[in-house]
Amino acid sequence: LHDNPALVRAAEGAKLVYLVFVIDPHFVQPGRVGVLRYRFLLETLRDLDAALAAKYGTRLLVARGNPMEVLPRLAKRWAATRLVFESDIEPYARARDNAVRAQMEKLAVDVLA
């Protein structure tokens, strides 16, 4: 967990951190990702959740859906003030991340990536 820069940045000065992974349907369509790779992703998320539970007593929320819809909805529900995520260089991901940033700006949520 210590080698995850986004997690470290999210925890800095925070009283409460919600740990979320959004499974973006764009990336898990047949033809974009194979069964073994998807299984590996799910196993990795399960392992991270277990590590978080064992070491910090918290859980990983795994959501499925368009991050441009899921993240603003969660930010509103939790009255979030900051969103931290890992940057991606793939063109779709860059456009998605920019759209999420714009949505968070409307909600007065600081974004660090």
C-alpha positions in Angstrom: 0.0 0.0 0.0 2.9 2.3 0.7 4.0 2.2 -3.0 0.7 3.7 -4.2 1.3 7.4 -4.8 -2.4 8.3 -5.1 -3.2 6.5 -1.9 -0.4 8.3 0.0 -1.6 11.7 -1.4 -5.2 11.0 -0.6 -4.3 10.2 3.0 -2.2 13.3 3.5 -4.1 15.6 5.9 -7.3 13.7 5.5 -9.6 12.8 8.4 -11.5 10.3 6.3 -10.6 8.5 3.0 -12.9 6.5 0.8 -11.0 4.0 -1.3 -12.8 3.4 -4.6 -12.0 1.5 -7.8 -14.3 2.1 -10.7 -14.6 -0.7 -13.2 -15.1 1.3 -16.4 -17.2 -0.7 -18.9 -15.1 0.9 -21.7 -12.2 -1.3 -20.7 -13.9 -4.5 -19.8 -15.8 -5.0 -23.1 -15.2 -8.3 -24.9 -12.4 -7.8 -27.3 -10.7 -5.2 -25.1 -9.8 -7.4 -22.2 -9.5 -11.2 -22.0 -11.0 -13.4 -19.4 -7.6 -14.1 -17.7 -6.7 -10.4 -17.5 -10.1 -9.5 -16.1 -9.8 -12.3 -13.5 -6.4 -11.0 -12.6 -7.9 -7.5 -12.1 -10.6 -8.9 -9.8 -8.1 -11.0 -7.8 -5.9 -7.9 -7.4 -8.8 -5.9 -6.2 -9.7 -8.6 -3.8 -6.1 -8.8 -2.5 -6.0 -5.0 -2.0 -9.3 -5.1 -0.1 -8.0 -7.8 2.2 -4.8 -5.8 2.8 -6.7 -2.7 3.6 -9.0 -4.6 6.0 -6.1 -6.3 7.7 -3.8 -3.3 8.1 -6.2 -0.4 8.3 -9.6 -1.8 9.2 -11.1 -0.3 6.0 -12.5 -1.7 2.8 -12.1 -1.0 -0.9 -15.3 0.0 -2.7 -15.5 -1.4 -6.2 -18.0 0.3 -8.4 -19.0 -0.5 -11.9 -20.0 2.1 -14.3 -19.0 5.2 -16.2 -16.5 7.0 -13.9 -17.9 10.4 -15.2 -21.2 9.4 -13.6 -20.1 7.2 -10.6 -17.5 9.6 -9.2 -19.6 12.7 -9.0 -22.5 10.7 -7.5 -20.2 9.3 -4.8 -18.6 12.8 -4.2 -22.0 14.2 -3.6 -23.1 11.4 -1.3 -19.9 11.7 0.8 -19.6 15.5 0.6 -16.0 14.9 -0.7 -13.6 17.8 -0.8 -10.8 16.0 -2.7 -10.4 13.3 -5.4 -7.1 11.7 -6.0 -6.4 9.2 -8.7 -3.6 7.8 -10.9 -3.1 9.4 -14.2 -3.4 7.4 -17.4 -1.9 8.3 -20.8 -4.3 6.4 -23.0 -6.4 8.8 -25.1 -9.8 7.6 -23.8 -8.6 7.7 -20.2 -7.2 11.2 -20.6 -10.5 12.5 -22.0 -12.4 10.7 -19.2 -10.1 12.1 -16.6 -10.5 15.6 -18.0 -14.3 15.2 -17.9 -14.2 13.9 -14.3 -12.0 17.0 -13.4 -14.6 19.3 -14.9 -17.4 17.5 -13.0 -15.5 17.7 -9.7 -14.8 21.4 -10.3 -18.6 22.0 -10.5 -18.9 20.3 -7.1 -16.0 22.3 -5.6 -13.9 19.1 -5.2 -10.1 19.5 -5.6 -8.6 17.0 -8.0 -5.1 15.6 -7.6 -3.8 13.2 -10.3 
